[in-house]
Amino acid sequence: MERDLASVRDALTLNREARTAVEVRRAEIKTQLAALESTLTGTYQLSVAAALSTEPTDEDTQAIGESGQADDLSLGLRDRVQKIRERLDRMGAINLAAIEEHQALDERHRFLTTQEEDLSNSVKALKEIISRINRTTEQLFMDTFNELQQKFGEVFARFFQGGRAELVLIEPEVGEDAVAGSSDEPGVDIVAQPPGKRLKNIAMLSGGEKTLTAMALIFASFLIRPTPFCVLDEIDAPLDEENIGRFTAVLRELAEEAQFIVVTHNKHTMAVADSLFGVTMEEPGVSKLVSVRLADLQPA
């Protein structure tokens, strides 16, 4: 019985040692499983149940069929894991703020897209407005030009007692000969033909003819857009006595519709005025203003 008891005690000791070794191994396995579970969850975002439910790929099945051994399957899985890890390394670290950044960028993209659409619509609307303004301006210009053309011819004939004059539109220069920085708007040239002379450019007229032609243009523009009064400063200075008479005759006709203030030193122009205002110096160094209403001086 003592011997049997000793044998039982020895067997019990062996079992206890074996149990201790198993428990140690079990603890190691639990640690390894916890590490694997942590790796699956942190690196691959997979749970243990999801990983176990994943079916083997064709490559794994082919490896099992060729070797029929578990080592080959483990080797195939290791290669697959290694490839996945390499892909993950190339992709870089996981950006936990990617969702928020994507939302912010998407909102920014929508905002900029809306702004771009608004700007495009604004540019389109501005182009339409500019085109409409250009058409209106061109129409107004042509209407005014034609009206001024007619009045200019009439006033010119009154100044020269005949002849004709016209305004000519000059198209802008196009091509290599165009002056750098020149405007693309058309210009206006004056062509005049006094009585008994050939039609020519205003630059080829005499000084008095140029002055009368310029007066005709000024008075024509005044007639199509009349104002309550008009100021003329030394406009008759280049004229001789004959042309002064023409000028004053037209001036008297226009004075029936508006008031003219003429700055002049010509006595013939002063003679047709209703009132005179001047500066005299009866005493040296002392200026005195003088005004005369000529209508009051005329005999009854």
Residue frames as qw, qx, qy, qz and C-alpha x, y, z in Angstrom:
[[0.000, 0.884, 0.468, 0.000, 0.00, 0.00, 0.00],
 [0.318, -0.771, 0.118, 0.539, 2.93, 2.32, 0.81],
 [0.380, -0.126, 0.606, 0.688, 4.44, 1.59, -2.54],
 [0.191, 0.616, 0.678, 0.352, 1.12, 2.17, -4.32],
 [0.143, -0.919, -0.281, 0.236, 0.67, 5.39, -2.42],
 [0.366, -0.570, 0.329, 0.658, 4.15, 6.55, -3.44],
 [0.333, 0.192, 0.697, 0.606, 3.39, 5.76, -7.06],
 [0.055, 0.811, 0.567, 0.133, 0.15, 7.68, -6.88],
 [0.257, -0.858, -0.044, 0.443, 1.96, 10.62, -5.29],
 [0.383, -0.293, 0.511, 0.711, 4.61, 10.55, -8.04],
 [0.226, 0.463, 0.711, 0.478, 1.89, 10.45, -10.73],
 [0.087, -0.896, -0.420, 0.115, 0.08, 13.30, -9.00],
 [0.336, -0.679, 0.182, 0.627, 3.28, 15.35, -8.98],
 [0.334, 0.008, 0.649, 0.683, 3.80, 14.69, -12.70],
 [0.103, 0.692, 0.664, 0.264, 0.21, 15.67, -13.42],
 [0.197, -0.889, -0.212, 0.355, 0.61, 18.87, -11.40],
 [0.346, -0.464, 0.394, 0.714, 3.79, 19.74, -13.31],
 [0.246, 0.283, 0.730, 0.571, 2.08, 18.96, -16.63],
 [0.015, -0.831, -0.557, -0.007, -0.91, 21.09, -15.59],
 [0.271, -0.778, 0.019, 0.567, 1.41, 23.94, -14.65],
 [0.315, -0.189, 0.580, 0.727, 3.13, 23.73, -18.04],
 [0.145, 0.542, 0.735, 0.380, -0.25, 23.67, -19.80],
 [0.121, -0.887, -0.381, 0.229, -1.45, 26.69, -17.83],
 [0.304, -0.599, 0.256, 0.696, 1.75, 28.55, -18.72],
 [0.247, 0.091, 0.710, 0.653, 1.30, 27.64, -22.37],
 [0.042, 0.726, 0.677, 0.112, -2.35, 28.66, -22.16],
 [0.181, -0.843, -0.144, 0.485, -1.37, 32.05, -20.77],
 [0.285, -0.348, 0.495, 0.743, 1.15, 32.50, -23.58],
 [0.172, 0.370, 0.779, 0.476, -1.46, 31.59, -26.18],
 [0.046, -0.843, -0.514, 0.153, -3.96, 34.01, -24.61],
 [0.231, -0.708, 0.124, 0.655, -1.33, 36.74, -24.80],
 [0.241, -0.091, 0.674, 0.693, -0.63, 35.90, -28.44],
 [0.097, 0.593, 0.761, 0.245, -4.36, 35.85, -29.23],
 [0.110, -0.861, -0.305, 0.391, -4.82, 39.22, -27.54],
 [0.231, -0.521, 0.368, 0.735, -1.96, 40.62, -29.58],
 [0.187, 0.180, 0.784, 0.563, -3.41, 39.17, -32.80],
 [0.021, 0.754, 0.657, -0.010, -6.85, 40.52, -31.94],
 [0.160, -0.802, -0.057, 0.572, -5.35, 43.93, -31.27],
 [0.232, -0.280, 0.582, 0.727, -3.47, 43.79, -34.59],
 [0.146, 0.432, 0.810, 0.368, -6.61, 42.76, -36.48],
 [0.054, -0.846, -0.503, 0.169, -8.64, 45.52, -34.88],
 [0.211, -0.795, 0.067, 0.565, -6.04, 48.32, -35.02],
 [0.202, -0.386, 0.607, 0.665, -4.32, 47.57, -38.32],
 [0.011, -0.112, -0.837, -0.535, -6.89, 45.75, -40.45],
 [0.461, -0.012, 0.149, -0.875, -10.14, 46.88, -38.76],
 [0.673, -0.049, -0.658, -0.333, -11.31, 43.25, -38.51],
 [0.669, -0.448, 0.400, -0.438, -12.76, 41.32, -35.61],
 [0.253, -0.305, 0.918, 0.032, -11.69, 37.75, -34.82],
 [0.605, 0.357, 0.667, -0.247, -15.07, 36.43, -35.90],
 [0.546, 0.772, -0.035, -0.325, -14.86, 38.30, -39.21],
 [0.100, 0.656, -0.724, -0.190, -11.31, 37.03, -39.82],
 [0.392, -0.094, 0.912, -0.075, -12.33, 33.44, -39.07],
 [0.618, 0.516, 0.518, -0.289, -15.34, 33.72, -41.38],
 [0.311, 0.735, -0.380, -0.467, -13.18, 34.89, -44.30],
 [0.956, 0.197, 0.216, 0.007, -12.95, 32.16, -46.90],
 [0.538, -0.409, 0.477, 0.562, -9.51, 31.25, -48.27],
 [0.399, 0.689, -0.243, -0.554, -8.65, 32.67, -51.69],
 [0.912, 0.390, -0.091, -0.090, -7.95, 30.64, -54.80],
 [0.356, 0.665, -0.601, 0.263, -4.23, 31.02, -54.14],
 [0.411, -0.411, 0.692, -0.429, -4.63, 29.46, -50.67],
 [0.898, 0.119, 0.290, -0.309, -6.77, 26.60, -52.05],
 [0.761, 0.567, -0.313, 0.032, -4.23, 25.97, -54.79],
 [0.070, 0.625, -0.698, 0.342, -1.44, 25.89, -52.19],
 [0.655, -0.223, 0.599, -0.404, -3.39, 23.31, -50.15],
 [0.914, 0.329, 0.092, -0.218, -4.11, 21.22, -53.20],
 [0.579, 0.653, -0.474, 0.114, -0.51, 21.17, -54.33],
 [0.141, 0.473, -0.761, 0.421, 1.07, 20.27, -51.00],
 [0.716, -0.376, -0.540, -0.231, -1.78, 19.01, -48.86],
 [0.587, -0.206, -0.516, 0.589, 0.04, 20.22, -45.81],
 [0.241, -0.900, -0.343, 0.121, -0.80, 22.93, -43.27],
 [0.491, -0.488, 0.144, 0.707, 2.67, 24.41, -43.51],
 [0.285, 0.233, 0.523, 0.769, 2.11, 25.38, -47.13],
 [0.131, -0.797, -0.526, -0.267, -1.23, 27.03, -46.20],
 [0.453, -0.780, -0.147, 0.406, 0.50, 28.94, -43.40],
 [0.456, -0.208, 0.334, 0.798, 3.21, 30.03, -45.85],
 [0.139, 0.507, 0.577, 0.626, 0.58, 31.22, -48.35],
 [0.279, -0.870, -0.406, -0.020, -1.23, 33.15, -45.64],
 [0.508, -0.597, 0.035, 0.620, 2.05, 34.72, -44.51],
 [0.356, 0.091, 0.452, 0.813, 2.79, 35.83, -48.08],
 [0.045, -0.707, -0.560, -0.429, -0.69, 37.27, -48.40],
 [0.419, -0.833, -0.263, 0.247, -0.37, 39.10, -45.08],
 [0.515, -0.360, 0.198, 0.753, 3.04, 40.41, -46.14],
 [0.222, 0.363, 0.517, 0.743, 1.63, 41.75, -49.41],
 [0.221, -0.827, -0.475, -0.202, -1.24, 43.38, -47.57],
 [0.512, -0.704, -0.100, 0.482, 1.20, 44.95, -45.10],
 [0.437, -0.075, 0.341, 0.829, 3.31, 46.29, -47.98],
 [0.039, 0.607, 0.536, 0.585, 0.22, 47.82, -49.57],
 [0.392, -0.847, -0.353, 0.061, -0.73, 49.38, -46.24],
 [0.547, -0.474, 0.069, 0.687, 2.78, 50.76, -45.84],
 [0.294, 0.211, 0.438, 0.823, 2.60, 52.34, -49.28],
 [0.162, -0.752, -0.516, -0.376, -0.77, 53.83, -48.39],
 [0.101, 0.456, -0.349, 0.812, 0.78, 55.39, -45.31],
 [0.046, -0.139, -0.777, 0.613, -0.52, 55.85, -41.83],
 [0.089, -0.644, -0.738, -0.182, -4.24, 55.99, -41.18],
 [0.006, 0.215, -0.089, 0.972, -5.53, 59.57, -40.98],
 [0.076, -0.451, -0.833, 0.311, -8.22, 59.50, -38.31],
 [0.126, 0.595, 0.232, -0.759, -9.26, 63.06, -39.26],
 [0.141, 0.011, 0.704, 0.696, -9.76, 62.16, -42.93],
 [0.020, 0.625, 0.770, 0.128, -13.56, 62.17, -42.65],
 [0.117, -0.834, -0.278, 0.463, -13.64, 65.63, -41.11],
 [0.200, -0.459, 0.406, 0.765, -11.10, 66.91, -43.65],
 [0.147, 0.250, 0.805, 0.517, -13.15, 65.43, -46.48],
 [0.015, -0.776, -0.624, 0.088, -16.29, 67.11, -45.18],
 [0.166, -0.766, -0.015, 0.621, -14.48, 70.45, -44.88],
 [0.188, -0.256, 0.604, 0.730, -12.99, 70.17, -48.37],
 [0.119, 0.457, 0.821, 0.321, -16.33, 69.10, -49.83],
 [0.047, -0.850, -0.437, 0.290, -18.02, 72.11, -48.23],
 [0.192, -0.634, 0.257, 0.703, -15.24, 74.37, -49.52],
 [0.217, 0.036, 0.766, 0.604, -15.62, 72.87, -52.98],
 [0.079, 0.686, 0.716, 0.106, -19.36, 73.50, -52.99],
 [0.127, -0.841, -0.180, 0.494, -18.79, 77.08, -51.83],
 [0.196, -0.464, 0.471, 0.724, -16.19, 77.78, -54.54],
 [0.202, 0.285, 0.824, 0.446, -18.38, 76.12, -57.17],
 [0.032, 0.818, 0.561, -0.123, -21.27, 78.38, -56.17],
 [0.164, -0.772, 0.090, 0.608, -19.00, 81.43, -56.28],
 [0.260, -0.169, 0.677, 0.668, -17.73, 80.41, -59.72],
 [0.155, 0.553, 0.774, 0.267, -21.27, 80.07, -61.02],
 [0.055, -0.880, -0.330, 0.336, -22.18, 83.48, -59.57],
 [0.219, -0.607, 0.342, 0.683, -19.11, 85.06, -61.18],
 [0.253, 0.107, 0.782, 0.559, -19.84, 83.38, -64.52],
 [0.089, 0.740, 0.662, 0.074, -23.43, 84.64, -64.41],
 [0.145, -0.850, -0.096, 0.497, -22.21, 88.13, -63.45],
 [0.262, -0.364, 0.543, 0.710, -19.68, 88.20, -66.30],
 [0.202, 0.380, 0.802, 0.414, -22.37, 87.04, -68.73],
 [0.004, -0.854, -0.500, 0.143, -24.78, 89.71, -67.47],
 [0.216, -0.734, 0.143, 0.627, -22.07, 92.41, -67.71],
 [0.274, -0.083, 0.685, 0.670, -21.24, 91.38, -71.27],
 [0.126, 0.625, 0.731, 0.244, -24.91, 91.62, -72.20],
 [0.113, -0.889, -0.270, 0.351, -25.18, 95.06, -70.54],
 [0.282, -0.533, 0.379, 0.702, -22.00, 96.27, -72.30],
 [0.248, 0.198, 0.763, 0.563, -23.29, 95.00, -75.62],
 [0.037, 0.785, 0.616, 0.051, -26.64, 96.72, -75.06],
 [0.205, -0.830, -0.038, 0.518, -24.90, 99.96, -74.00],
 [0.319, -0.270, 0.556, 0.718, -22.67, 99.81, -77.09],
 [0.186, 0.466, 0.749, 0.432, -25.67, 99.37, -79.35],
 [0.079, -0.884, -0.439, 0.141, -27.55, 102.21, -77.64],
 [0.304, -0.697, 0.165, 0.628, -24.49, 104.48, -77.69],
 [0.318, -0.026, 0.654, 0.686, -23.86, 103.76, -81.34],
 [0.107, 0.664, 0.687, 0.276, -27.48, 104.50, -82.20],
 [0.177, -0.899, -0.243, 0.318, -27.45, 107.75, -80.20],
 [0.365, -0.486, 0.361, 0.707, -24.17, 108.76, -81.80],
 [0.263, 0.225, 0.703, 0.621, -25.47, 108.13, -85.32],
 [0.003, 0.815, 0.575, 0.072, -28.70, 110.01, -84.59],
 [0.259, -0.849, -0.031, 0.460, -26.77, 112.98, -83.18],
 [0.405, -0.264, 0.523, 0.701, -24.24, 112.80, -86.01],
 [0.230, 0.472, 0.696, 0.489, -26.94, 112.89, -88.68],
 [0.098, -0.906, -0.404, 0.077, -28.72, 115.76, -86.93],
 [0.351, -0.720, 0.178, 0.571, -25.44, 117.69, -86.55],
 [0.435, 0.052, 0.625, 0.646, -24.64, 116.96, -90.20],
 [0.150, 0.724, 0.592, 0.321, -27.85, 118.62, -91.33],
 [0.219, -0.939, -0.182, 0.195, -27.51, 121.67, -89.05],
 [0.506, -0.476, 0.331, 0.639, -23.83, 122.07, -89.94],
 [0.377, 0.299, 0.602, 0.637, -24.66, 122.28, -93.63],
 [0.006, -0.863, -0.468, -0.190, -27.38, 124.85, -93.00],
 [0.358, -0.871, -0.007, 0.336, -25.25, 127.11, -90.77],
 [0.541, -0.224, 0.445, 0.678, -22.27, 126.81, -93.13],
 [0.290, 0.538, 0.567, 0.552, -24.42, 127.96, -96.06],
 [0.158, -0.940, -0.300, -0.024, -25.61, 130.94, -93.98],
 [0.493, -0.680, 0.180, 0.512, -22.05, 131.93, -93.06],
 [0.382, -0.205, 0.574, 0.695, -20.69, 131.64, -96.61],
 [0.489, 0.523, 0.057, -0.696, -23.95, 132.60, -98.36],
 [0.819, 0.416, -0.282, -0.276, -23.84, 129.33, -100.26],
 [0.246, 0.487, -0.829, 0.126, -21.52, 126.36, -100.62],
 [0.892, -0.283, -0.222, -0.273, -21.77, 123.15, -98.72],
 [0.018, 0.544, -0.765, 0.344, -20.01, 121.30, -95.92],
 [0.895, -0.194, -0.288, -0.280, -20.30, 117.86, -94.43],
 [0.454, -0.589, 0.639, -0.195, -18.91, 115.65, -91.66],
 [0.770, 0.309, -0.538, -0.148, -17.22, 112.42, -92.68],
 [0.827, -0.476, 0.281, -0.103, -16.68, 109.43, -90.40],
 [0.368, 0.635, -0.679, 0.018, -13.15, 108.05, -90.52],
 [0.957, -0.197, -0.194, -0.089, -12.87, 104.36, -89.76],
 [0.519, -0.734, 0.430, 0.080, -10.06, 103.33, -87.35],
 [0.406, 0.616, -0.661, -0.139, -6.83, 102.04, -88.82],
 [0.933, -0.184, 0.274, -0.142, -6.41, 98.28, -88.80],
 [0.886, 0.377, -0.121, 0.243, -3.18, 96.39, -89.35],
 [0.745, -0.149, -0.128, 0.638, 0.53, 96.99, -88.94],
 [0.257, 0.437, 0.080, 0.858, 0.29, 100.68, -89.90],
 [0.433, -0.787, -0.355, -0.260, -2.06, 101.44, -87.01],
 [0.065, 0.651, -0.440, 0.615, -0.56, 103.71, -84.37],
 [0.485, -0.142, -0.795, 0.335, 0.21, 101.91, -81.13],
 [0.111, -0.336, -0.601, 0.716, -2.28, 102.78, -78.40],
 [0.240, -0.039, -0.265, -0.933, -4.71, 104.46, -80.82],
 [0.522, 0.169, 0.573, -0.608, -8.41, 104.14, -80.13],
 [0.197, 0.167, 0.893, 0.368, -10.55, 101.82, -82.20],
 [0.251, 0.714, 0.507, -0.413, -13.34, 104.42, -82.28],
 [0.490, 0.564, 0.401, 0.530, -14.02, 106.15, -85.62],
 [0.240, -0.356, -0.087, 0.899, -12.98, 109.76, -86.07],
 [0.317, 0.829, 0.446, -0.113, -14.77, 112.71, -87.70],
 [0.407, -0.081, 0.300, 0.859, -13.34, 114.81, -90.52],
 [0.250, 0.760, 0.292, -0.525, -14.71, 118.08, -91.92],
 [0.414, 0.179, 0.578, 0.680, -15.00, 118.62, -95.68],
 [0.134, 0.748, 0.302, -0.575, -16.06, 122.08, -96.86],
 [0.421, 0.338, 0.526, 0.658, -16.74, 123.76, -100.20],
 [0.031, 0.591, 0.204, -0.780, -17.12, 127.55, -100.04],
 [0.579, 0.733, 0.299, -0.196, -18.93, 129.15, -102.99],
 [0.470, 0.840, -0.260, -0.075, -16.83, 129.12, -106.15],
 [0.070, -0.630, 0.771, -0.060, -14.23, 126.68, -104.77],
 [0.660, 0.104, -0.726, -0.165, -13.61, 122.97, -104.97],
 [0.832, -0.505, -0.074, -0.219, -14.58, 120.55, -102.21],
 [0.502, 0.471, -0.583, 0.430, -11.55, 120.19, -99.94],
 [0.642, -0.377, -0.560, 0.364, -10.45, 119.26, -96.43],
 [0.250, -0.953, -0.172, -0.017, -10.69, 121.99, -93.80],
 [0.649, -0.496, 0.185, 0.546, -6.90, 121.97, -93.43],
 [0.478, 0.209, 0.442, 0.730, -6.61, 123.37, -96.98],
 [0.017, 0.886, 0.409, 0.219, -8.87, 126.39, -96.33],
 [0.234, 0.577, -0.216, 0.752, -7.67, 129.90, -95.51],
 [0.178, -0.028, -0.680, 0.711, -7.54, 131.17, -91.95],
 [0.400, 0.039, 0.157, -0.902, -10.83, 133.06, -92.18],
 [0.708, 0.016, -0.504, -0.495, -12.57, 130.13, -93.89],
 [0.486, -0.020, -0.824, 0.289, -11.32, 127.75, -91.22],
 [0.048, 0.045, 0.542, -0.837, -12.67, 130.06, -88.52],
 [0.567, 0.054, -0.075, -0.818, -16.09, 130.40, -90.15],
 [0.684, 0.019, -0.691, -0.232, -16.27, 126.63, -90.69],
 [0.331, -0.051, -0.789, 0.515, -15.43, 126.04, -87.02],
 [0.273, 0.058, 0.307, -0.910, -18.06, 128.63, -86.05],
 [0.654, 0.021, -0.405, -0.638, -20.61, 126.84, -88.21],
 [0.600, -0.051, -0.795, 0.080, -19.87, 123.56, -86.41],
 [0.121, -0.061, -0.643, 0.754, -20.08, 125.21, -82.98],
 [0.425, 0.080, 0.104, -0.896, -23.39, 126.93, -83.77],
 [0.659, 0.006, -0.614, -0.436, -24.76, 123.72, -85.34],
 [0.460, -0.114, -0.819, 0.322, -24.03, 121.78, -82.15],
 [0.080, 0.099, 0.446, -0.886, -25.60, 124.63, -80.17],
 [0.528, 0.033, -0.229, -0.817, -28.76, 124.49, -82.28],
 [0.676, -0.094, -0.694, -0.228, -29.32, 120.72, -81.81],
 [0.583, -0.423, -0.593, 0.360, -28.69, 121.00, -78.04],
 [0.034, 0.726, 0.023, 0.686, -29.63, 124.61, -77.18],
 [0.475, -0.327, -0.557, 0.598, -28.78, 126.14, -73.79],
 [0.082, -0.902, -0.379, 0.192, -30.10, 129.33, -72.10],
 [0.062, 0.955, -0.225, -0.185, -26.87, 131.21, -72.84],
 [0.897, 0.230, 0.053, 0.375, -23.58, 130.73, -74.67],
 [0.309, -0.852, 0.225, 0.358, -20.15, 132.30, -74.00],
 [0.782, 0.522, 0.078, 0.331, -17.87, 133.07, -76.97],
 [0.472, -0.762, 0.164, 0.412, -14.32, 134.17, -76.13],
 [0.052, -0.662, 0.486, 0.568, -12.43, 136.04, -78.90],
 [0.691, 0.254, 0.670, 0.094, -14.07, 133.84, -81.52],
 [0.498, 0.838, 0.222, 0.022, -14.03, 136.65, -84.08],
 [0.364, -0.756, 0.319, 0.440, -10.35, 137.54, -83.73],
 [0.473, -0.148, 0.656, 0.569, -9.14, 135.89, -86.98],
 [0.405, 0.657, 0.620, 0.140, -11.96, 137.32, -89.13],
 [0.208, 0.071, 0.207, 0.953, -11.74, 140.28, -91.50],
 [0.292, 0.187, 0.220, -0.912, -14.48, 142.91, -91.82],
 [0.569, 0.065, -0.514, -0.639, -16.45, 141.01, -94.45],
 [0.536, -0.119, -0.835, 0.044, -16.48, 137.81, -92.43],
 [0.031, -0.123, -0.601, 0.789, -17.26, 139.79, -89.27],
 [0.471, 0.077, -0.078, -0.875, -20.43, 140.98, -91.00],
 [0.655, -0.035, -0.680, -0.328, -21.44, 137.39, -91.78],
 [0.383, -0.080, -0.805, 0.446, -20.67, 136.33, -88.23],
 [0.127, 0.119, 0.430, -0.886, -22.66, 139.13, -86.61],
 [0.556, 0.006, -0.328, -0.764, -25.63, 138.54, -88.94],
 [0.653, -0.121, -0.742, -0.090, -25.87, 134.89, -87.89],
 [0.267, -0.074, -0.683, 0.676, -25.24, 135.85, -84.27],
 [0.323, 0.004, 0.150, -0.934, -28.20, 138.27, -84.31],
 [0.685, -0.070, -0.501, -0.524, -30.46, 135.54, -85.66],
 [0.617, -0.110, -0.751, 0.208, -29.37, 133.05, -82.99],
 [0.084, 0.064, -0.508, 0.855, -29.68, 135.68, -80.25],
 [0.546, -0.223, -0.177, -0.788, -33.45, 135.59, -80.69],
 [0.848, -0.207, -0.452, -0.183, -33.50, 132.08, -79.14],
 [0.796, -0.366, -0.277, 0.395, -30.69, 132.35, -76.55],
 [0.171, -0.976, 0.122, 0.062, -28.47, 134.86, -74.78],
 [0.824, 0.313, -0.120, 0.456, -24.89, 135.22, -76.06],
 [0.397, -0.874, 0.155, 0.233, -22.00, 136.60, -74.04],
 [0.779, 0.514, -0.005, 0.360, -19.17, 137.54, -76.41],
 [0.501, -0.697, 0.166, 0.486, -15.68, 138.51, -75.25],
 [0.646, 0.543, 0.304, 0.442, -14.29, 140.64, -78.09],
 [0.291, -0.539, 0.049, 0.789, -12.18, 143.64, -79.05],
 [0.219, 0.251, 0.621, 0.709, -13.82, 144.08, -82.46],
 [0.186, 0.234, 0.211, -0.931, -15.92, 147.21, -82.78],
 [0.477, 0.005, -0.539, -0.694, -18.19, 145.69, -85.44],
 [0.464, -0.251, -0.848, 0.056, -19.10, 142.86, -83.09],
 [0.121, -0.287, -0.548, 0.776, -19.68, 145.36, -80.28],
 [0.243, 0.055, -0.180, -0.952, -22.00, 147.34, -82.54],
 [0.560, -0.201, -0.631, -0.498, -24.57, 144.53, -82.73],
 [0.324, -0.163, -0.817, 0.448, -24.61, 143.96, -78.97],
 [0.339, -0.759, -0.460, -0.312, -27.51, 144.94, -76.75],
 [0.495, -0.865, 0.081, -0.012, -25.27, 145.70, -73.76],
 [0.606, 0.540, -0.415, 0.411, -21.57, 146.36, -73.33],
 [0.699, -0.711, 0.049, 0.062, -19.46, 145.64, -70.25],
 [0.680, 0.529, -0.241, 0.447, -15.86, 146.79, -70.17],
 [0.648, -0.579, -0.131, 0.478, -12.95, 147.93, -68.06],
 [0.356, 0.821, -0.004, 0.447, -11.46, 151.40, -68.41],
 [0.646, -0.352, -0.234, 0.636, -8.63, 153.19, -66.67],
 [0.096, 0.943, 0.177, 0.266, -9.42, 156.90, -66.45],
 [0.266, -0.875, 0.392, -0.099, -6.69, 157.36, -63.86],
 [0.516, 0.478, -0.706, 0.084, -3.40, 155.49, -64.11],
 [0.170, 0.168, -0.892, 0.385, -3.46, 152.34, -62.02],
 [0.400, 0.177, 0.588, -0.680, -7.17, 152.59, -61.23],
 [0.070, -0.151, -0.864, -0.474, -9.50, 150.22, -63.13],
 [0.412, 0.209, 0.347, -0.816, -13.17, 151.01, -63.49],
 [0.274, 0.290, 0.903, 0.158, -16.00, 148.83, -64.71],
 [0.297, 0.285, -0.111, -0.905, -18.27, 150.37, -67.29],
 [0.300, 0.333, 0.891, 0.070, -21.60, 149.05, -68.56],
 [0.267, 0.282, -0.178, -0.904, -23.69, 150.48, -71.36],
 [0.489, 0.401, 0.768, -0.101, -27.09, 149.35, -72.60],
 [0.145, -0.073, 0.498, 0.852, -27.06, 150.29, -76.28],
 [0.030, -0.570, -0.763, -0.304, -30.81, 149.93, -76.65],
 [0.207, -0.800, -0.408, 0.388, -31.30, 152.85, -74.25],
 [0.254, -0.493, 0.225, 0.801, -28.98, 155.06, -76.34],
 [0.218, 0.292, 0.707, 0.606, -30.89, 154.61, -79.58],
 [0.211, 0.049, 0.039, -0.975, -33.13, 157.54, -80.50],
 [0.438, 0.342, 0.724, -0.408, -36.83, 156.98, -80.08]]
